């Protein structure tokens, strides 16, 4: 099994979605290790992330509120260090309460099977 550490998503702004932001390639298992989100706006923004199609039982974050950036600060940043395994062709979906404000970057490893 060959391991390829890489940026899986982004940086990209999250739409009001839900929209697929990553699909594990065929014959590949993916491990998500870090989800980095930033809210540069002056208002709190909610974010929902799900493994697979968006549904309450599949959500990593469910309308999670990322606070507004504080005065004099460029953005409020959330780093979620994790270990989520996505099977072949499994998807990661994202949605935000406000369109194209929160920027997401996802890092991890892709393991080629076979």
Residue pairs with C-beta under 8 A, 6 or more apart in sequence:
1 111
1 112
1 113
1 114
2 111
2 112
3 109
3 110
3 111
4 109
4 110
4 111
4 112
5 107
5 108
5 109
6 107
6 108
6 109
6 110
7 105
7 106
7 107
8 22
8 30
8 32
8 92
8 106
8 107
8 108
8 110
9 21
9 22
9 92
9 104
9 105
9 106
10 21
10 103
10 104
10 105
10 106
11 103
11 104
11 105
12 21
12 103
12 104
12 105
13 100
13 101
13 102
13 103
13 104
14 21
14 37
14 47
14 94
14 95
14 96
14 100
14 101
14 102
14 103
14 104
15 94
15 95
15 96
15 99
15 100
16 95
16 96
16 97
16 98
16 99
17 54
17 93
17 94
17 95
17 96
18 48
18 50
18 53
18 54
18 93
18 94
18 95
19 93
19 94
19 95
20 91
20 92
20 93
21 92
21 93
21 94
21 104
21 106
22 30
22 86
22 91
22 92
22 106
23 89
23 90
23 91
23 92
24 30
24 86
24 87
24 88
24 89
24 90
24 91
24 110
25 88
25 89
25 110
26 88
26 89
27 88
27 112
27 113
27 114
28 88
28 110
28 111
28 112
28 113
29 85
29 86
29 87
29 88
29 110
29 111
29 113
30 85
30 86
30 90
30 108
30 109
30 110
30 111
31 83
31 84
31 85
31 86
31 108
31 109
31 111
32 82
32 83
32 84
32 85
32 86
32 92
32 106
32 107
32 108
33 81
33 82
33 83
33 107
33 108
33 109
34 79
34 80
34 81
34 82
34 106
34 107
34 108
35 49
35 60
35 78
35 79
35 80
35 82
35 104
35 105
35 106
36 77
36 78
36 79
36 80
36 104
36 105
36 106
36 107
37 47
37 66
37 77
37 78
37 80
37 102
37 103
37 104
37 105
38 66
38 75
38 76
38 77
38 78
38 102
38 103
39 45
39 66
39 67
39 68
39 69
39 75
39 76
39 101
39 102
40 69
40 74
40 75
40 101
40 103
41 68
41 69
41 98
41 101
42 68
42 69
43 68
43 98
44 65
44 66
44 67
44 68
45 65
45 66
45 96
45 97
45 98
45 101
45 102
46 63
46 64
46 65
46 66
46 96
46 97
47 61
47 63
47 64
47 66
47 94
47 95
47 96
47 97
47 102
47 104
48 54
48 59
48 61
48 62
48 63
48 64
48 94
48 95
48 96
49 59
49 60
49 61
49 64
49 92
49 93
49 94
50 58
50 59
50 60
50 92
50 93
50 94
51 58
51 60
51 84
51 86
51 90
51 91
51 92
51 93
52 58
52 90
52 91
52 93
53 91
53 93
54 93
54 95
56 62
60 80
60 82
60 84
61 80
63 97
66 76
66 78
66 102
67 76
68 76
69 75
69 76
70 76
75 103
86 92
88 113
92 106
94 104
96 102
